[in-house]
Amino acid sequence: MERRNSLILGAICLFSAVFWGLSWLFSDYCSNPEVVQPLLKAEWYSDELRMELGTPAPKCDNLVFLGIDQLNYSDSAVFSAGELSESEPLRLMCQDFPWSRKVWAEAVNRLSDAGAKVIILDLLFFSPGKGDAELAAAVQAHADKVVLAANISDISLKNFKKTTIAWPSESIRPPDPQQRIQVGLANFWPDIDQKIRRAVYQADFAVSAQPMLSLTGQALALAGQKKLIPPANISHRFRFAGPAGELYKPHPIYEIFLPSYWHDNFNDGRYFRDKYVIIGPAGNWSQDFKQTPVGTMLGPELHLHALGAALTGSFLQESGLVANILLILLGGLGSFLILYHVGHPAGRLLLLLTGSAAYAGLAQLAYNQAGWIILCVPPLLAFNTGGALGLIYEYFLALLEKIRTRATFEKYVSQNVVKAILDQSKDFEKSLGGTRKPCTILFSDIRSFTTMTEQDDSQLLVAQLNEYLTEMVECVFRYEGTLDKFIGDAVMAVWGNVQSHGPEEDTRRATACALDMLEALETLNRKWVESGRPALSIGLGINHGDVIVGNMGSPRRKEFTVIGDAVNLASRLEGATKEYEIPLLIGENAAQLIRDKYTLQTVDFLRVKGKVQPVDTFTVASTSPPGPEQIRALTVHASAIKDYRAGHFAEALGRFEEALSLWPGNSLIKLYQDRCRELMQNPPENWDGIYVLKTK
């Protein structure tokens, strides 16, 4: 069983790993941008959380962003009349956009003269425009420092060789093929959630004999840092240096043309010495915004983060396909090892939580220290799903075992005892050593059953007995009694030993059970007689009192039962029913508890065999509310009993005759009539009204 259970747990954990592995493969290789799988979204979220909690890329102080924050400065109070008269670029900026390209020519010349290492124009000059000649002259004059932007569209990372490039206008490019201008791609390719996490620094195109560099790749090449350019046609994941808009804030482009700013803010241009300067849009007008894991960035700002990552080597290495599959399988294996080696559910749950936290911590440590992005969500799902399904499986397995055990126990032990053992084991175990409790005890026995065993067919008799006992047991269970034991054909049941509803309710249930037994036997007898089987008659005795409840027996065999004088008296009362030819006899203590619920008839002041103290006994006169005649008969019967016990036998006989006329056929009244006649003929000495029962 243990080996089979281990195989099932292993299959559950393997299924969990395979399920999440296939789900991840489908999500990772789904190329439809409209269908972003929840699993992939969750993994991206975990990446962004690691990025937020982790170590950012170092900030590069040699990166500068000059931004075009307004399209027209004509209504701005930034420029004075004197400044406008002295600066042609400022005057051009007050005109409608696009400005004359003389502005960018002047910016290139000024920044180059200030000692800028690289000047990146993140602007697209696809068609001819005003000032092209000046811009071309400036670009050619500083070809070792200036990078112009080219652009491609509608291309996937897998089809670089099947595209065309939108170059800067021919009016800007030099006519002499020997003269080259430096052009870089301005493109970034987002993931299918439209967020940019990676950059391509160079790519092979059919239109170019050599790999085409991006703006940042071309900037590194001009700065003499070709060795820092990552390989071609590979999308490189990089760290961001900080949240969007916080590190590389743009300086308005006009500031480099204002003498006061140039002097005060840029230290007469020395601020730009050995700097990478990018010029590009910095306003809402451009719509040049990119979604990233750290927020919405301006396009030039994103280029600076990619450039900074290359300069500082802040690249991230993502775990590959094989590694991801292994991690997911290890997640399933980890959950199996926990389920196999740890037995307690709380311990398993604690280890699952601890293992999940440890893996998440390891993923964060790998990100911070080594720049590794290891797959996080699918392995954790495989680990926890396998563990959870294993716990659920074993829970239901234990539940089924409990049900099976309960069903088996109930064949030998009463239902409420089984319930106490399985559901309240600690409280039940405390009672096994023996406790004194008030209980109600019922005994039932078949009349003349020994004679029947000597005369009847044994197989038929056993079948009839089993049918009888089945009905009797159902009656006991129906009223939540404890089936204490079978004594041959006798049944012993107890109320209050395992769970008590109070003495009154326990005794009411025992009495109701006894009446149901008699009714069930009538139904059985009709069926048996019709089939040629003999009818059975039974006697029942009920008593209430303090008993000792506990586990009785020898070390080799024990039995949960009750012992005490109240138990013995219940057994004697059952036997005394033969004397009075009535089916039910109830002891005085029990009768006091149910007097307001049942109509009782006094039976006798009886001293049973083995007891010194006599006990008043009763029976149930009727299961339905009594009519006027029955009430009158019971009243007269009670008066007759009073006279009988006082020794007034003649008066008692008269009253018994009156009671019998009101209640014809009552066997108990007839028995008292016979006694009175006999006592009148043979008057007793020292009469005390007690009837001594000489047999059990």
Secondary structure, DSSP 8 states (H G I E B T S, - for coil): -HHHHHHHHHHHHHHHHHHHHHHHHHHHT---TT---HHHHHHHHHHHHHHHHS------TTEEEEEE--S--TT-SSS-HHHHHH-HHHHHHTS-SS--THHHHHHHHHHHHTT-SEEEE-----S--TTHHHHHHHHHHTTTTEEEEEB--S--TT-TTS---B---TTTS-SSTTS--EEEE------TTS---EE--EE--TT-SS-EEBHHHHHHHHTT-GGGS--TT--EEE--SSSTTTSS--EEGGGGGSHHHHHHTTGGGGGGTT-EEEEEE-SGGG--EEEETTEEEEHHHHHHHHHHHHHHT-EEEE--HHHHHHHHHHHHHHHHHHHHH--SHHHHHHHHHHHHHHHHHHHHHIIIII-EE---HHHHHHHHHHHHHHHHHHHHHHHHHHHHHHHHHTTTS-HHHHHHHHHSHHHHHHHTT-EEEEEEEEEEEETTHHHHHHHS-HHHHHHHHHHHHHHHHHHHHHTT-EEEEEETTEEEEEESSSS-S-HHHHHHHHHHHHHHHHHHHHHHHHHHHHTT-----EEEEEEEEEEEEEEEEETTEEEEEEESHHHHHHHHHHHHHHHHT-SEEEEHHHHHHHTTTSEEEEEEEEE-TT-SS-EEEEEEEESS---HHHHHHHHHHHHHHHHHHHT-HHHHHHHHHHHHHHSTT-HHHHHHHHHHHHHHHS--SS--S-EE----
